[in-house]
């Protein structure tokens, strides 16, 4: 939401008010995942890029894809 706000501050402010109203009226329940929110904003035409980091959990340790490739090639 913070990333979207940097790109579209006025639109996100209106969207937050609308979401709060829907929650208050009981028409929207449960948490909204980041993926759902991103998809919804894209459908509204609010396109923006996200800094995405993919990590792999291996033996209880989080590793970046770069670390995983480095380890598998050695």
PyMOL Python script that loads the backbone (N, CA, C, O; Angstrom):
from pymol import cmd

cmd.read_pdbstr("""\
ATOM      1  N   UNK A   1       0.831  -1.188   0.000  1.00  0.00           N
ATOM      2  CA  UNK A   1       0.000   0.000   0.000  1.00  0.00           C
ATOM      3  C   UNK A   1       0.873   1.247   0.000  1.00  0.00           C
ATOM      4  O   UNK A   1       0.549   2.242  -0.649  1.00  0.00           O
ATOM      5  N   UNK A   2       1.976   1.188   0.729  1.00  0.00           N
ATOM      6  CA  UNK A   2       2.864   2.353   0.781  1.00  0.00           C
ATOM      7  C   UNK A   2       3.479   2.644  -0.588  1.00  0.00           C
ATOM      8  O   UNK A   2       3.623   3.806  -0.969  1.00  0.00           O
ATOM      9  N   UNK A   3       3.838   1.612  -1.315  1.00  0.00           N
ATOM     10  CA  UNK A   3       4.392   1.811  -2.660  1.00  0.00           C
ATOM     11  C   UNK A   3       3.338   2.431  -3.565  1.00  0.00           C
ATOM     12  O   UNK A   3       3.631   3.371  -4.304  1.00  0.00           O
ATOM     13  N   UNK A   4       2.125   1.917  -3.515  1.00  0.00           N
ATOM     14  CA  UNK A   4       1.034   2.466  -4.326  1.00  0.00           C
ATOM     15  C   UNK A   4       0.775   3.926  -3.953  1.00  0.00           C
ATOM     16  O   UNK A   4       0.498   4.753  -4.822  1.00  0.00           O
ATOM     17  N   UNK A   5       0.866   4.235  -2.666  1.00  0.00           N
ATOM     18  CA  UNK A   5       0.628   5.609  -2.207  1.00  0.00           C
ATOM     19  C   UNK A   5       1.664   6.583  -2.778  1.00  0.00           C
ATOM     20  O   UNK A   5       1.340   7.732  -3.079  1.00  0.00           O
ATOM     21  N   UNK A   6       2.915   6.117  -2.927  1.00  0.00           N
ATOM     22  CA  UNK A   6       3.946   6.995  -3.505  1.00  0.00           C
ATOM     23  C   UNK A   6       3.628   7.336  -4.961  1.00  0.00           C
ATOM     24  O   UNK A   6       3.924   8.439  -5.419  1.00  0.00           O
ATOM     25  N   UNK A   7       3.029   6.397  -5.683  1.00  0.00           N
ATOM     26  CA  UNK A   7       2.691   6.629  -7.090  1.00  0.00           C
ATOM     27  C   UNK A   7       1.368   7.380  -7.251  1.00  0.00           C
ATOM     28  O   UNK A   7       1.245   8.255  -8.108  1.00  0.00           O
ATOM     29  N   UNK A   8       0.377   7.031  -6.419  1.00  0.00           N
ATOM     30  CA  UNK A   8      -0.980   7.571  -6.564  1.00  0.00           C
ATOM     31  C   UNK A   8      -1.534   8.019  -5.207  1.00  0.00           C
ATOM     32  O   UNK A   8      -2.456   7.385  -4.694  1.00  0.00           O
ATOM     33  N   UNK A   9      -1.008   9.078  -4.616  1.00  0.00           N
ATOM     34  CA  UNK A   9      -1.436   9.454  -3.256  1.00  0.00           C
ATOM     35  C   UNK A   9      -2.925   9.779  -3.131  1.00  0.00           C
ATOM     36  O   UNK A   9      -3.575   9.310  -2.196  1.00  0.00           O
ATOM     37  N   UNK A  10      -3.468  10.557  -4.036  1.00  0.00           N
ATOM     38  CA  UNK A  10      -4.885  10.941  -3.934  1.00  0.00           C
ATOM     39  C   UNK A  10      -5.805   9.742  -4.140  1.00  0.00           C
ATOM     40  O   UNK A  10      -6.793   9.587  -3.424  1.00  0.00           O
ATOM     41  N   UNK A  11      -5.485   8.900  -5.110  1.00  0.00           N
ATOM     42  CA  UNK A  11      -6.316   7.743  -5.404  1.00  0.00           C
ATOM     43  C   UNK A  11      -6.305   6.742  -4.251  1.00  0.00           C
ATOM     44  O   UNK A  11      -7.341   6.173  -3.907  1.00  0.00           O
ATOM     45  N   UNK A  12      -5.139   6.531  -3.659  1.00  0.00           N
ATOM     46  CA  UNK A  12      -5.041   5.581  -2.553  1.00  0.00           C
ATOM     47  C   UNK A  12      -5.771   6.114  -1.318  1.00  0.00           C
ATOM     48  O   UNK A  12      -6.381   5.342  -0.578  1.00  0.00           O
ATOM     49  N   UNK A  13      -5.712   7.416  -1.097  1.00  0.00           N
ATOM     50  CA  UNK A  13      -6.455   7.997   0.026  1.00  0.00           C
ATOM     51  C   UNK A  13      -7.951   7.742  -0.133  1.00  0.00           C
ATOM     52  O   UNK A  13      -8.623   7.369   0.828  1.00  0.00           O
ATOM     53  N   UNK A  14      -8.476   7.945  -1.350  1.00  0.00           N
ATOM     54  CA  UNK A  14      -9.904   7.676  -1.601  1.00  0.00           C
ATOM     55  C   UNK A  14     -10.211   6.196  -1.449  1.00  0.00           C
ATOM     56  O   UNK A  14     -11.246   5.823  -0.897  1.00  0.00           O
ATOM     57  N   UNK A  15      -9.304   5.348  -1.940  1.00  0.00           N
ATOM     58  CA  UNK A  15      -9.506   3.908  -1.848  1.00  0.00           C
ATOM     59  C   UNK A  15      -9.539   3.452  -0.383  1.00  0.00           C
ATOM     60  O   UNK A  15     -10.371   2.628  -0.004  1.00  0.00           O
ATOM     61  N   UNK A  16      -8.637   3.988   0.428  1.00  0.00           N
ATOM     62  CA  UNK A  16      -8.624   3.629   1.853  1.00  0.00           C
ATOM     63  C   UNK A  16      -9.935   4.021   2.528  1.00  0.00           C
ATOM     64  O   UNK A  16     -10.455   3.269   3.352  1.00  0.00           O
ATOM     65  N   UNK A  17     -10.463   5.170   2.193  1.00  0.00           N
ATOM     66  CA  UNK A  17     -11.748   5.595   2.765  1.00  0.00           C
ATOM     67  C   UNK A  17     -12.866   4.649   2.353  1.00  0.00           C
ATOM     68  O   UNK A  17     -13.724   4.290   3.160  1.00  0.00           O
ATOM     69  N   UNK A  18     -12.843   4.250   1.081  1.00  0.00           N
ATOM     70  CA  UNK A  18     -13.863   3.324   0.586  1.00  0.00           C
ATOM     71  C   UNK A  18     -13.750   1.966   1.260  1.00  0.00           C
ATOM     72  O   UNK A  18     -14.761   1.372   1.636  1.00  0.00           O
ATOM     73  N   UNK A  19     -12.531   1.474   1.415  1.00  0.00           N
ATOM     74  CA  UNK A  19     -12.332   0.178   2.073  1.00  0.00           C
ATOM     75  C   UNK A  19     -12.784   0.254   3.527  1.00  0.00           C
ATOM     76  O   UNK A  19     -13.431  -0.669   4.021  1.00  0.00           O
ATOM     77  N   UNK A  20     -12.452   1.341   4.213  1.00  0.00           N
ATOM     78  CA  UNK A  20     -12.882   1.509   5.605  1.00  0.00           C
ATOM     79  C   UNK A  20     -14.404   1.514   5.706  1.00  0.00           C
ATOM     80  O   UNK A  20     -14.965   0.932   6.634  1.00  0.00           O
ATOM     81  N   UNK A  21     -15.069   2.162   4.768  1.00  0.00           N
ATOM     82  CA  UNK A  21     -16.540   2.186   4.771  1.00  0.00           C
ATOM     83  C   UNK A  21     -17.104   0.792   4.555  1.00  0.00           C
ATOM     84  O   UNK A  21     -18.045   0.390   5.239  1.00  0.00           O
ATOM     85  N   UNK A  22     -16.540   0.058   3.619  1.00  0.00           N
ATOM     86  CA  UNK A  22     -17.001  -1.308   3.351  1.00  0.00           C
ATOM     87  C   UNK A  22     -16.812  -2.204   4.568  1.00  0.00           C
ATOM     88  O   UNK A  22     -17.673  -3.028   4.875  1.00  0.00           O
ATOM     89  N   UNK A  23     -15.689  -2.046   5.259  1.00  0.00           N
ATOM     90  CA  UNK A  23     -15.454  -2.833   6.472  1.00  0.00           C
ATOM     91  C   UNK A  23     -16.457  -2.443   7.545  1.00  0.00           C
ATOM     92  O   UNK A  23     -17.024  -3.307   8.214  1.00  0.00           O
ATOM     93  N   UNK A  24     -16.676  -1.150   7.710  1.00  0.00           N
ATOM     94  CA  UNK A  24     -17.637  -0.657   8.700  1.00  0.00           C
ATOM     95  C   UNK A  24     -19.049  -1.150   8.454  1.00  0.00           C
ATOM     96  O   UNK A  24     -19.796  -1.393   9.401  1.00  0.00           O
ATOM     97  N   UNK A  25     -19.423  -1.300   7.190  1.00  0.00           N
ATOM     98  CA  UNK A  25     -20.758  -1.776   6.824  1.00  0.00           C
ATOM     99  C   UNK A  25     -20.846  -3.298   6.842  1.00  0.00           C
ATOM    100  O   UNK A  25     -21.923  -3.864   6.655  1.00  0.00           O
ATOM    101  N   UNK A  26     -19.705  -3.963   7.069  1.00  0.00           N
ATOM    102  CA  UNK A  26     -19.703  -5.425   7.087  1.00  0.00           C
ATOM    103  C   UNK A  26     -19.705  -6.049   5.709  1.00  0.00           C
ATOM    104  O   UNK A  26     -19.947  -7.249   5.580  1.00  0.00           O
ATOM    105  N   UNK A  27     -19.441  -5.269   4.679  1.00  0.00           N
ATOM    106  CA  UNK A  27     -19.460  -5.784   3.305  1.00  0.00           C
ATOM    107  C   UNK A  27     -18.104  -6.322   2.864  1.00  0.00           C
ATOM    108  O   UNK A  27     -17.997  -6.969   1.822  1.00  0.00           O
ATOM    109  N   UNK A  28     -17.068  -6.053   3.660  1.00  0.00           N
ATOM    110  CA  UNK A  28     -15.730  -6.558   3.365  1.00  0.00           C
ATOM    111  C   UNK A  28     -15.182  -7.144   4.647  1.00  0.00           C
ATOM    112  O   UNK A  28     -15.147  -6.480   5.684  1.00  0.00           O
ATOM    113  N   UNK A  29     -14.750  -8.407   4.569  1.00  0.00           N
ATOM    114  CA  UNK A  29     -14.242  -9.091   5.758  1.00  0.00           C
ATOM    115  C   UNK A  29     -12.920  -9.749   5.469  1.00  0.00           C
ATOM    116  O   UNK A  29     -12.554 -10.013   4.324  1.00  0.00           O
ATOM    117  N   UNK A  30     -12.227 -10.001   6.535  1.00  0.00           N
ATOM    118  CA  UNK A  30     -10.986 -10.750   6.436  1.00  0.00           C
ATOM    119  C   UNK A  30      -9.837  -9.922   5.896  1.00  0.00           C
ATOM    120  O   UNK A  30     -10.027  -8.845   5.331  1.00  0.00           O
ATOM    121  N   UNK A  31      -8.653 -10.451   6.085  1.00  0.00           N
ATOM    122  CA  UNK A  31      -7.479  -9.733   5.571  1.00  0.00           C
ATOM    123  C   UNK A  31      -7.395  -9.815   4.049  1.00  0.00           C
ATOM    124  O   UNK A  31      -7.895 -10.759   3.438  1.00  0.00           O
ATOM    125  N   UNK A  32      -6.768  -8.830   3.458  1.00  0.00           N
ATOM    126  CA  UNK A  32      -6.515  -8.798   2.019  1.00  0.00           C
ATOM    127  C   UNK A  32      -5.019  -9.016   1.847  1.00  0.00           C
ATOM    128  O   UNK A  32      -4.213  -8.270   2.404  1.00  0.00           O
ATOM    129  N   UNK A  33      -4.646 -10.027   1.087  1.00  0.00           N
ATOM    130  CA  UNK A  33      -3.221 -10.299   0.895  1.00  0.00           C
ATOM    131  C   UNK A  33      -2.606  -9.230  -0.017  1.00  0.00           C
ATOM    132  O   UNK A  33      -3.310  -8.524  -0.739  1.00  0.00           O
ATOM    133  N   UNK A  34      -1.305  -9.136   0.037  1.00  0.00           N
ATOM    134  CA  UNK A  34      -0.590  -8.201  -0.825  1.00  0.00           C
ATOM    135  C   UNK A  34      -0.839  -8.486  -2.288  1.00  0.00           C
ATOM    136  O   UNK A  34      -0.970  -7.565  -3.094  1.00  0.00           O
ATOM    137  N   UNK A  35      -0.905  -9.770  -2.636  1.00  0.00           N
ATOM    138  CA  UNK A  35      -1.150 -10.148  -4.027  1.00  0.00           C
ATOM    139  C   UNK A  35      -2.537  -9.722  -4.482  1.00  0.00           C
ATOM    140  O   UNK A  35      -2.705  -9.230  -5.598  1.00  0.00           O
ATOM    141  N   UNK A  36      -3.534  -9.911  -3.617  1.00  0.00           N
ATOM    142  CA  UNK A  36      -4.899  -9.506  -3.953  1.00  0.00           C
ATOM    143  C   UNK A  36      -4.997  -7.996  -4.126  1.00  0.00           C
ATOM    144  O   UNK A  36      -5.636  -7.506  -5.057  1.00  0.00           O
ATOM    145  N   UNK A  37      -4.361  -7.270  -3.224  1.00  0.00           N
ATOM    146  CA  UNK A  37      -4.396  -5.808  -3.300  1.00  0.00           C
ATOM    147  C   UNK A  37      -3.712  -5.321  -4.573  1.00  0.00           C
ATOM    148  O   UNK A  37      -4.240  -4.454  -5.268  1.00  0.00           O
ATOM    149  N   UNK A  38      -2.546  -5.871  -4.879  1.00  0.00           N
ATOM    150  CA  UNK A  38      -1.810  -5.475  -6.078  1.00  0.00           C
ATOM    151  C   UNK A  38      -2.642  -5.753  -7.331  1.00  0.00           C
ATOM    152  O   UNK A  38      -2.727  -4.909  -8.223  1.00  0.00           O
ATOM    153  N   UNK A  39      -3.252  -6.930  -7.395  1.00  0.00           N
ATOM    154  CA  UNK A  39      -4.089  -7.302  -8.542  1.00  0.00           C
ATOM    155  C   UNK A  39      -5.287  -6.352  -8.671  1.00  0.00           C
ATOM    156  O   UNK A  39      -5.626  -5.923  -9.774  1.00  0.00           O
ATOM    157  N   UNK A  40      -5.916  -6.032  -7.554  1.00  0.00           N
ATOM    158  CA  UNK A  40      -7.058  -5.119  -7.555  1.00  0.00           C
ATOM    159  C   UNK A  40      -6.655  -3.741  -8.062  1.00  0.00           C
ATOM    160  O   UNK A  40      -7.354  -3.151  -8.886  1.00  0.00           O
ATOM    161  N   UNK A  41      -5.531  -3.226  -7.572  1.00  0.00           N
ATOM    162  CA  UNK A  41      -5.073  -1.901  -8.000  1.00  0.00           C
ATOM    163  C   UNK A  41      -4.742  -1.895  -9.486  1.00  0.00           C
ATOM    164  O   UNK A  41      -5.008  -0.913 -10.179  1.00  0.00           O
ATOM    165  N   UNK A  42      -4.166  -2.981  -9.977  1.00  0.00           N
ATOM    166  CA  UNK A  42      -3.866  -3.076 -11.415  1.00  0.00           C
ATOM    167  C   UNK A  42      -5.152  -3.065 -12.240  1.00  0.00           C
ATOM    168  O   UNK A  42      -5.211  -2.431 -13.294  1.00  0.00           O
ATOM    169  N   UNK A  43      -6.176  -3.765 -11.762  1.00  0.00           N
ATOM    170  CA  UNK A  43      -7.460  -3.771 -12.479  1.00  0.00           C
ATOM    171  C   UNK A  43      -8.105  -2.394 -12.497  1.00  0.00           C
ATOM    172  O   UNK A  43      -8.865  -2.066 -13.408  1.00  0.00           O
ATOM    173  N   UNK A  44      -7.797  -1.590 -11.483  1.00  0.00           N
ATOM    174  CA  UNK A  44      -8.308  -0.210 -11.457  1.00  0.00           C
ATOM    175  C   UNK A  44      -7.507   0.705 -12.367  1.00  0.00           C
ATOM    176  O   UNK A  44      -7.871   1.864 -12.564  1.00  0.00           O
ATOM    177  N   UNK A  45      -6.417   0.187 -12.922  1.00  0.00           N
ATOM    178  CA  UNK A  45      -5.580   0.986 -13.804  1.00  0.00           C
ATOM    179  C   UNK A  45      -4.432   1.674 -13.091  1.00  0.00           C
ATOM    180  O   UNK A  45      -3.756   2.518 -13.679  1.00  0.00           O
ATOM    181  N   UNK A  46      -4.205   1.329 -11.842  1.00  0.00           N
ATOM    182  CA  UNK A  46      -3.115   1.918 -11.065  1.00  0.00           C
ATOM    183  C   UNK A  46      -1.888   0.999 -11.168  1.00  0.00           C
ATOM    184  O   UNK A  46      -1.662   0.148 -10.308  1.00  0.00           O
ATOM    185  N   UNK A  47      -1.121   1.183 -12.213  1.00  0.00           N
ATOM    186  CA  UNK A  47       0.046   0.341 -12.457  1.00  0.00           C
ATOM    187  C   UNK A  47       1.287   0.972 -11.836  1.00  0.00           C
ATOM    188  O   UNK A  47       1.518   2.174 -11.969  1.00  0.00           O
ATOM    189  N   UNK A  48       2.068   0.164 -11.170  1.00  0.00           N
ATOM    190  CA  UNK A  48       3.323   0.616 -10.566  1.00  0.00           C
ATOM    191  C   UNK A  48       4.216  -0.590 -10.366  1.00  0.00           C
ATOM    192  O   UNK A  48       3.751  -1.730 -10.346  1.00  0.00           O
ATOM    193  N   UNK A  49       5.495  -0.329 -10.220  1.00  0.00           N
ATOM    194  CA  UNK A  49       6.433  -1.433 -10.038  1.00  0.00           C
ATOM    195  C   UNK A  49       6.708  -1.641  -8.553  1.00  0.00           C
ATOM    196  O   UNK A  49       6.646  -0.714  -7.746  1.00  0.00           O
ATOM    197  N   UNK A  50       7.009  -2.869  -8.233  1.00  0.00           N
ATOM    198  CA  UNK A  50       7.304  -3.245  -6.857  1.00  0.00           C
ATOM    199  C   UNK A  50       8.715  -3.804  -6.787  1.00  0.00           C
ATOM    200  O   UNK A  50       9.186  -4.442  -7.729  1.00  0.00           O
ATOM    201  N   UNK A  51       9.378  -3.564  -5.683  1.00  0.00           N
ATOM    202  CA  UNK A  51      10.677  -4.167  -5.428  1.00  0.00           C
ATOM    203  C   UNK A  51      10.409  -5.554  -4.848  1.00  0.00           C
ATOM    204  O   UNK A  51      10.010  -5.685  -3.691  1.00  0.00           O
ATOM    205  N   UNK A  52      10.630  -6.576  -5.652  1.00  0.00           N
ATOM    206  CA  UNK A  52      10.305  -7.941  -5.253  1.00  0.00           C
ATOM    207  C   UNK A  52      11.584  -8.708  -4.970  1.00  0.00           C
ATOM    208  O   UNK A  52      12.533  -8.674  -5.753  1.00  0.00           O
ATOM    209  N   UNK A  53      11.596  -9.397  -3.844  1.00  0.00           N
ATOM    210  CA  UNK A  53      12.719 -10.243  -3.478  1.00  0.00           C
ATOM    211  C   UNK A  53      12.195 -11.649  -3.234  1.00  0.00           C
ATOM    212  O   UNK A  53      11.301 -11.857  -2.414  1.00  0.00           O
ATOM    213  N   UNK A  54      12.752 -12.602  -3.945  1.00  0.00           N
ATOM    214  CA  UNK A  54      12.348 -13.994  -3.772  1.00  0.00           C
ATOM    215  C   UNK A  54      13.399 -14.675  -2.920  1.00  0.00           C
ATOM    216  O   UNK A  54      14.593 -14.611  -3.211  1.00  0.00           O
ATOM    217  N   UNK A  55      12.944 -15.322  -1.872  1.00  0.00           N
ATOM    218  CA  UNK A  55      13.856 -16.032  -0.974  1.00  0.00           C
ATOM    219  C   UNK A  55      13.402 -17.471  -0.840  1.00  0.00           C
ATOM    220  O   UNK A  55      12.214 -17.779  -0.935  1.00  0.00           O
ATOM    221  N   UNK A  56      14.358 -18.336  -0.622  1.00  0.00           N
ATOM    222  CA  UNK A  56      14.098 -19.763  -0.491  1.00  0.00           C
ATOM    223  C   UNK A  56      14.480 -20.174   0.925  1.00  0.00           C
ATOM    224  O   UNK A  56      15.559 -19.842   1.414  1.00  0.00           O
ATOM    225  N   UNK A  57      13.576 -20.903   1.574  1.00  0.00           N
ATOM    226  CA  UNK A  57      13.876 -21.370   2.918  1.00  0.00           C
ATOM    227  C   UNK A  57      14.452 -22.773   2.799  1.00  0.00           C
ATOM    228  O   UNK A  57      13.816 -23.687   2.274  1.00  0.00           O
ATOM    229  N   UNK A  58      15.659 -22.916   3.295  1.00  0.00           N
ATOM    230  CA  UNK A  58      16.346 -24.204   3.215  1.00  0.00           C
ATOM    231  C   UNK A  58      17.005 -24.473   4.562  1.00  0.00           C
ATOM    232  O   UNK A  58      17.836 -23.693   5.027  1.00  0.00           O
ATOM    233  N   UNK A  59      16.628 -25.576   5.177  1.00  0.00           N
ATOM    234  CA  UNK A  59      17.167 -25.953   6.485  1.00  0.00           C
ATOM    235  C   UNK A  59      16.990 -24.831   7.507  1.00  0.00           C
ATOM    236  O   UNK A  59      17.888 -24.561   8.305  1.00  0.00           O
ATOM    237  N   UNK A  60      15.833 -24.185   7.476  1.00  0.00           N
ATOM    238  CA  UNK A  60      15.517 -23.135   8.431  1.00  0.00           C
ATOM    239  C   UNK A  60      16.182 -21.798   8.158  1.00  0.00           C
ATOM    240  O   UNK A  60      16.059 -20.870   8.958  1.00  0.00           O
ATOM    241  N   UNK A  61      16.885 -21.687   7.038  1.00  0.00           N
ATOM    242  CA  UNK A  61      17.585 -20.445   6.699  1.00  0.00           C
ATOM    243  C   UNK A  61      17.033 -19.868   5.404  1.00  0.00           C
ATOM    244  O   UNK A  61      16.827 -20.598   4.435  1.00  0.00           O
ATOM    245  N   UNK A  62      16.793 -18.553   5.383  1.00  0.00           N
ATOM    246  CA  UNK A  62      16.327 -17.892   4.167  1.00  0.00           C
ATOM    247  C   UNK A  62      17.520 -17.499   3.311  1.00  0.00           C
ATOM    248  O   UNK A  62      18.476 -16.893   3.796  1.00  0.00           O
ATOM    249  N   UNK A  63      17.452 -17.851   2.034  1.00  0.00           N
ATOM    250  CA  UNK A  63      18.528 -17.535   1.100  1.00  0.00           C
ATOM    251  C   UNK A  63      17.932 -16.864  -0.123  1.00  0.00           C
ATOM    252  O   UNK A  63      16.823 -17.186  -0.548  1.00  0.00           O
ATOM    253  N   UNK A  64      18.686 -15.924  -0.686  1.00  0.00           N
ATOM    254  CA  UNK A  64      18.240 -15.304  -1.928  1.00  0.00           C
ATOM    255  C   UNK A  64      18.431 -16.300  -3.064  1.00  0.00           C
ATOM    256  O   UNK A  64      19.170 -17.274  -2.918  1.00  0.00           O
ATOM    257  N   UNK A  65      17.783 -16.067  -4.173  1.00  0.00           N
ATOM    258  CA  UNK A  65      17.952 -16.944  -5.334  1.00  0.00           C
ATOM    259  C   UNK A  65      19.411 -16.904  -5.786  1.00  0.00           C
ATOM    260  O   UNK A  65      19.973 -17.921  -6.191  1.00  0.00           O
ATOM    261  N   UNK A  66      20.006 -15.733  -5.712  1.00  0.00           N
ATOM    262  CA  UNK A  66      21.410 -15.600  -6.104  1.00  0.00           C
ATOM    263  C   UNK A  66      22.298 -16.516  -5.252  1.00  0.00           C
ATOM    264  O   UNK A  66      23.176 -17.199  -5.779  1.00  0.00           O
ATOM    265  N   UNK A  67      22.064 -16.526  -3.931  1.00  0.00           N
ATOM    266  CA  UNK A  67      22.845 -17.392  -3.046  1.00  0.00           C
ATOM    267  C   UNK A  67      22.620 -18.858  -3.382  1.00  0.00           C
ATOM    268  O   UNK A  67      23.560 -19.653  -3.391  1.00  0.00           O
ATOM    269  N   UNK A  68      21.380 -19.207  -3.656  1.00  0.00           N
ATOM    270  CA  UNK A  68      21.027 -20.596  -3.975  1.00  0.00           C
ATOM    271  C   UNK A  68      21.723 -21.037  -5.262  1.00  0.00           C
ATOM    272  O   UNK A  68      22.258 -22.144  -5.316  1.00  0.00           O
ATOM    273  N   UNK A  69      21.729 -20.198  -6.297  1.00  0.00           N
ATOM    274  CA  UNK A  69      22.399 -20.541  -7.553  1.00  0.00           C
ATOM    275  C   UNK A  69      23.901 -20.669  -7.359  1.00  0.00           C
ATOM    276  O   UNK A  69      24.538 -21.564  -7.915  1.00  0.00           O
ATOM    277  N   UNK A  70      24.457 -19.764  -6.564  1.00  0.00           N
ATOM    278  CA  UNK A  70      25.895 -19.816  -6.294  1.00  0.00           C
ATOM    279  C   UNK A  70      26.276 -21.120  -5.623  1.00  0.00           C
ATOM    280  O   UNK A  70      27.281 -21.734  -5.979  1.00  0.00           O
ATOM    281  N   UNK A  71      25.472 -21.553  -4.644  1.00  0.00           N
ATOM    282  CA  UNK A  71      25.747 -22.777  -3.925  1.00  0.00           C
ATOM    283  C   UNK A  71      25.589 -24.012  -4.809  1.00  0.00           C
ATOM    284  O   UNK A  71      26.368 -24.960  -4.710  1.00  0.00           O
ATOM    285  N   UNK A  72      24.587 -23.992  -5.663  1.00  0.00           N
ATOM    286  CA  UNK A  72      24.340 -25.168  -6.492  1.00  0.00           C
ATOM    287  C   UNK A  72      25.352 -25.303  -7.627  1.00  0.00           C
ATOM    288  O   UNK A  72      25.525 -26.395  -8.168  1.00  0.00           O
ATOM    289  N   UNK A  73      26.024 -24.209  -7.995  1.00  0.00           N
ATOM    290  CA  UNK A  73      27.008 -24.279  -9.088  1.00  0.00           C
ATOM    291  C   UNK A  73      28.412 -24.578  -8.565  1.00  0.00           C
ATOM    292  O   UNK A  73      29.324 -24.809  -9.358  1.00  0.00           O
ATOM    293  N   UNK A  74      28.601 -24.578  -7.240  1.00  0.00           N
ATOM    294  CA  UNK A  74      29.944 -24.858  -6.723  1.00  0.00           C
ATOM    295  C   UNK A  74      30.128 -26.303  -6.346  1.00  0.00           C
ATOM    296  O   UNK A  74      31.206 -26.691  -5.896  1.00  0.00           O
TER     297      UNK A  74
END
""", "prot")
cmd.dss("prot")
cmd.show_as("cartoon", "prot")
cmd.util.cbc("prot")
cmd.orient("prot")
